[in-house]
Amino acid sequence: MRNLILFVFITLLCLISGCATNQVNRIKADNLNSAPQKDERFTNRYPGTKTYPYSCEDNCYPPTNEIRCESDMENCQFVGINPSVTEQTGFVINWLGHASFEIETPSGQRFLIDPVFTQFDWPVNLAFKLTHDFERKTPNYTLDKPKPVSAVMYSHLHYDHFNKHDVTQIGNKTRYLVPMGFASHFSQNHYKITEMDWFTSTSVEQTTVHFVPAHHFNSRIWVPFLYDDTNETLWGGWLVEEGGKTLFFAGDTGYSQHFKDIYTRFGEIDICLIPIASYFHEQHETWYRYVHTRPEDAIAAANDLKCKVTIPWGYGNASWQMGDHSSHSPLFRLLKMLKTLKTDSQFIILNEGDTISL
């Protein structure tokens, strides 16, 4: 009787106030393009031992006048001169820091990619603060702008790319584009969520958004001997296409054949946003490189994709420096490798908070 009364009460409450549920749509690829799975967990398209086109072996962080720092590769600003880009795409890129970008398309659509405005979600942030002081400077950014957010895209669940607190700030008036299995990590609050498989697409007004592979992994919860959610949810990158122009966001990824697959599907990419951090320089180096691009791997990826313009990310004062020497060591290494390796891509270097029209 007690349970019946409780059920009736909850039902009446829902009828009066409306129970908050999310609207979830799933776009599955055909068997040829769908993300592979093993034992109901997603896997990379090209697992196994890797060989890399380039590797910096000596003097990887030489001093440069193009970067001005308060201390040794810490708290820096890029002060060099970027190459002039003549071909205009109509995209406006605002790098918020780490992996977070605000993108405006040629038609004026406003997208957020992996927006993380604060620290890690609680309680993980508290744990890191107690053990490693794993903090970063908060990006200087406001959501309150005249133009509404057309869509938010997340590449994967890791705490430096997806923050539940920030989702509540963004709100439920926009669309959320996410990998397969991702929607269950949203609270129930009338969010409009589209889960996508690799090489599937959806439209946002005049813009086509494609979800594409990355070489990484995914997890949100890991409790020894109790529960491990590794790879239950997919991961990937995003390709935004409008008016024949393309912008690619790689997500967290190691170097693999998937970059050439993306080029085969879409041809030359106008703008590529590719990470150059994080990487371990000592222990766990092989595993970390397997799922993260070093600066030289980012150059190889830009070559595979035939990127006309490449914007690196992951370094910086508003980054968590996960495994890097310092806040800007990846950028020092990239500038050295750009003088060493051949590439036709024009690398544009930004500081956090910079906005550029291309």
C-alpha positions in Angstrom: 0.0 0.0 0.0 2.8 2.3 0.9 4.5 1.7 -2.5 1.2 2.3 -4.3 0.8 5.7 -2.6 4.3 6.7 -3.5 3.8 5.7 -7.1 0.5 7.7 -7.3 2.3 10.7 -5.8 5.2 10.6 -8.2 2.8 10.1 -11.1 0.7 13.1 -10.1 3.8 15.2 -9.6 4.9 14.3 -13.1 1.5 15.3 -14.6 1.5 18.6 -12.8 5.2 19.7 -13.3 6.3 17.5 -16.2 9.0 14.9 -15.6 12.3 16.0 -17.0 13.4 13.5 -19.7 15.9 13.9 -22.5 15.2 13.7 -26.2 17.8 11.2 -27.6 18.3 10.4 -31.3 20.8 7.8 -32.5 22.5 7.8 -35.9 24.1 4.4 -36.7 26.5 3.8 -39.5 26.3 0.8 -41.9 28.4 -2.3 -41.1 31.3 -1.1 -43.3 31.8 2.2 -41.5 30.5 1.5 -38.0 32.9 1.7 -35.1 34.2 -1.8 -34.4 33.3 -3.5 -31.1 34.7 -6.4 -29.1 32.7 -7.9 -26.3 30.2 -5.0 -26.5 33.0 -2.4 -26.1 34.3 -0.1 -28.8 37.7 -0.5 -30.3 40.0 1.5 -32.5 40.0 0.9 -36.3 43.7 0.2 -36.3 44.8 -1.4 -33.0 48.2 -3.0 -32.5 51.8 -1.9 -32.6 52.5 1.5 -34.2 55.3 2.9 -36.3 55.6 6.7 -36.6 56.8 8.7 -39.6 58.9 11.1 -37.4 60.4 11.2 -34.0 62.4 14.0 -32.3 65.4 12.4 -30.7 67.7 15.3 -29.8 67.4 19.0 -28.8 63.6 18.9 -29.0 63.0 22.1 -27.1 65.5 24.7 -28.3 65.0 28.4 -27.3 63.1 30.6 -29.7 62.3 34.3 -29.9 58.8 33.4 -31.0 57.7 32.5 -27.5 58.0 34.8 -24.5 57.9 33.1 -21.1 57.9 34.2 -17.4 60.1 31.1 -16.6 61.5 28.1 -18.4 58.7 27.2 -20.9 56.1 28.2 -18.3 53.4 30.9 -18.4 54.2 31.9 -22.0 52.8 33.8 -24.9 53.4 33.2 -28.6 54.8 36.4 -30.0 55.9 35.2 -33.4 54.4 36.0 -36.8 51.9 33.6 -38.3 51.9 33.0 -42.1 49.4 35.0 -44.2 46.4 33.0 -45.2 45.0 34.2 -48.5 42.1 31.8 -49.1 39.1 32.7 -46.9 36.7 30.0 -45.7 34.3 32.1 -43.6 35.0 30.2 -40.4 35.8 32.2 -37.2 37.8 30.2 -34.6 38.1 31.1 -30.9 40.4 28.9 -28.9 39.3 28.9 -25.3 42.2 26.8 -24.1 43.1 23.1 -23.8 40.7 21.3 -26.2 37.8 23.9 -26.0 36.8 25.9 -29.1 34.1 28.2 -30.2 33.4 28.0 -33.9 31.3 30.4 -36.0 30.4 29.0 -39.5 30.2 31.1 -42.7 26.4 31.3 -42.2 26.7 32.4 -38.6 26.1 29.2 -36.7 27.8 29.1 -33.3 29.3 25.8 -32.2 31.1 24.8 -29.0 33.5 21.9 -29.2 34.6 20.1 -26.0 33.7 23.2 -23.8 35.2 22.9 -20.3 35.2 26.2 -18.6 36.0 25.2 -15.0 38.1 22.4 -13.4 37.4 18.7 -13.5 34.0 17.6 -12.2 33.7 16.9 -8.5 35.0 14.7 -6.9 37.8 14.0 -9.4 39.0 17.6 -9.2 39.2 17.3 -5.4 41.2 14.1 -5.6 43.7 15.6 -8.1 44.0 18.7 -6.0 44.8 16.7 -2.9 47.4 14.5 -4.6 48.9 16.4 -7.5 47.6 20.0 -7.5 46.2 19.2 -11.0 44.7 22.6 -11.6 44.6 25.1 -14.5 43.8 28.7 -14.9 40.2 29.2 -15.8 39.6 30.4 -19.3 38.3 33.9 -19.8 35.1 33.2 -21.6 31.4 34.0 -21.2 28.4 32.1 -22.6 26.2 35.2 -22.5 26.4 36.4 -26.1 23.8 37.8 -28.5 24.1 34.9 -30.8 22.8 31.6 -29.3 24.8 28.3 -29.3 23.5 26.3 -32.3 25.1 23.0 -31.1 27.6 21.6 -28.7 29.9 18.7 -29.8 31.8 16.5 -27.4 34.6 14.2 -28.6 34.7 11.8 -25.6 34.0 11.5 -21.9 37.4 12.2 -20.3 37.1 14.9 -17.6 39.2 17.5 -19.5 36.8 17.3 -22.4 33.4 16.8 -20.8 32.2 18.7 -17.7 28.7 18.0 -16.4 28.7 21.3 -14.4 29.3 23.2 -17.6 26.5 21.4 -19.4 24.1 22.8 -16.8 25.4 26.3 -17.5 25.0 25.8 -21.3 21.5 24.6 -20.7 18.9 22.7 -22.8 18.1 25.3 -25.5 20.8 24.0 -27.8 21.5 20.6 -29.4 24.2 18.3 -28.1 26.1 16.1 -30.7 27.9 13.3 -29.0 29.4 9.8 -29.6 27.4 6.6 -29.3 26.6 5.7 -25.7 27.2 9.2 -24.5 23.6 10.3 -23.6 23.4 8.3 -20.4 26.0 10.7 -18.9 23.6 13.7 -19.1 21.2 14.4 -16.3 17.5 14.3 -17.2 16.6 17.9 -18.1 15.0 18.0 -21.5 18.4 18.0 -23.3 18.2 17.4 -27.1 21.0 14.8 -27.7 22.1 13.2 -31.0 24.4 10.2 -30.5 26.5 9.5 -33.6 28.5 6.6 -35.0 31.8 7.1 -37.0 31.2 8.5 -40.5 27.6 9.6 -39.8 26.3 13.1 -40.4 23.6 15.5 -39.2 22.5 18.9 -40.2 22.4 22.1 -38.2 20.7 24.7 -40.4 23.0 25.1 -43.4 25.8 23.2 -41.7 26.6 19.5 -42.0 28.4 18.0 -39.0 30.2 14.7 -39.5 31.5 12.4 -36.7 34.7 10.8 -37.6 37.2 8.3 -36.1 40.0 9.0 -33.6 42.6 6.7 -32.2 41.9 6.9 -28.5 39.8 5.3 -25.7 37.0 6.3 -23.4 36.0 6.1 -19.8 34.3 8.1 -17.1 34.3 5.7 -14.1 37.0 3.3 -12.9 36.7 1.6 -9.6 39.1 -1.3 -9.1 37.3 -4.6 -8.7 33.9 -3.0 -8.8 33.2 -1.3 -12.2 35.2 -0.4 -15.3 33.3 1.5 -18.0 36.3 1.7 -20.4 35.2 1.9 -24.0 31.5 1.4 -23.3 31.1 4.8 -25.0 32.5 5.8 -28.4 35.1 8.5 -29.0 36.1 10.5 -32.1 36.6 13.8 -33.9 34.3 16.3 -35.7 34.2 17.6 -39.2 32.1 20.7 -39.9 31.2 21.4 -43.5 29.4 24.4 -45.0 29.5 25.9 -48.5 32.1 23.5 -49.7 34.5 24.5 -46.8 35.6 22.1 -44.1 36.9 22.4 -40.5 38.2 19.3 -38.7 38.6 18.9 -34.9 40.7 15.7 -34.2 39.7 15.2 -30.6 42.2 13.4 -28.4 44.0 10.9 -30.7 47.1 9.0 -31.4 48.6 8.9 -34.9 47.1 6.1 -37.0 45.7 5.2 -40.5 42.4 6.8 -39.6 43.7 10.2 -40.7 44.1 8.9 -44.2 40.6 7.4 -44.1 39.2 10.8 -43.3 41.1 12.3 -46.2 39.8 9.6 -48.5 36.2 10.4 -47.5 36.4 14.2 -47.5 39.4 15.2 -49.5 41.7 18.2 -48.6 40.6 19.8 -45.3 40.6 23.6 -45.2 41.2 24.0 -41.4 42.5 21.3 -39.0 42.5 21.6 -35.2 45.0 19.0 -34.1 46.4 18.3 -30.6 50.2 18.5 -29.9 49.9 17.5 -26.2 49.7 15.7 -23.9 52.6 13.2 -24.0 54.8 11.6 -21.4 58.5 12.2 -22.0 59.7 9.4 -19.7 57.7 6.6 -18.1 54.7 5.2 -20.0 55.9 6.9 -23.1 54.9 4.2 -25.6 51.4 3.8 -24.3 50.8 7.6 -24.1 52.0 8.2 -27.6 49.6 5.4 -28.7 46.6 7.6 -27.8 48.0 11.1 -28.1 49.7 12.9 -30.9 53.2 14.4 -30.2 54.0 17.6 -32.1 55.7 15.6 -34.9 52.7 13.3 -35.1 50.4 16.3 -35.6 52.6 17.4 -38.6 52.3 13.8 -40.0 48.5 14.0 -39.5 48.2 17.4 -41.2 50.1 15.9 -44.1 47.8 12.8 -44.3 44.7 15.1 -44.2 46.3 17.6 -46.6 45.2 20.4 -44.2 45.5 23.8 -45.8 45.7 25.4 -42.4 46.5 23.7 -39.1 45.9 25.1 -35.6 47.5 23.1 -32.8 46.0 22.9 -29.3 46.5 21.2 -26.0 49.4 23.3 -24.7 49.1 26.6 -22.8 48.6 28.4 -19.6 44.9 27.2 -19.4 45.9 23.5 -19.8 46.3 20.7 -17.3 49.8 19.8 -18.6 49.2 16.1 -18.4 52.6 14.6 -18.9 54.3 17.5 -20.6 57.5 19.2 -19.5 55.8 22.5 -18.9 52.9 24.6 -20.1 54.5 25.4 -23.5 57.0 22.6 -24.1 54.8 21.1 -26.8 54.8 24.4 -28.7 58.6 24.7 -28.4 58.9 21.2 -29.8 56.4 21.9 -32.6 58.3 25.0 -33.8 61.5 23.0 -33.8 59.9 20.2 -35.8 58.3 22.6 -38.3 61.8 23.8 -39.2 62.9 20.2 -39.6 60.0 18.4 -41.4 58.4 19.1 -44.7 54.7 20.1 -44.7 52.5 22.1 -47.1 50.1 23.0 -44.3 50.3 26.5 -42.9 50.5 26.2 -39.1 48.7 29.1 -37.2 49.8 29.4 -33.6 47.2 30.9 -31.1 47.3 31.9 -27.5 44.3 31.0 -25.4 41.5 33.4 -25.9 42.7 34.3 -29.4 40.1 34.6 -32.2 41.0 34.3 -35.9 38.9 34.5 -39.1 40.1 32.2 -41.8 
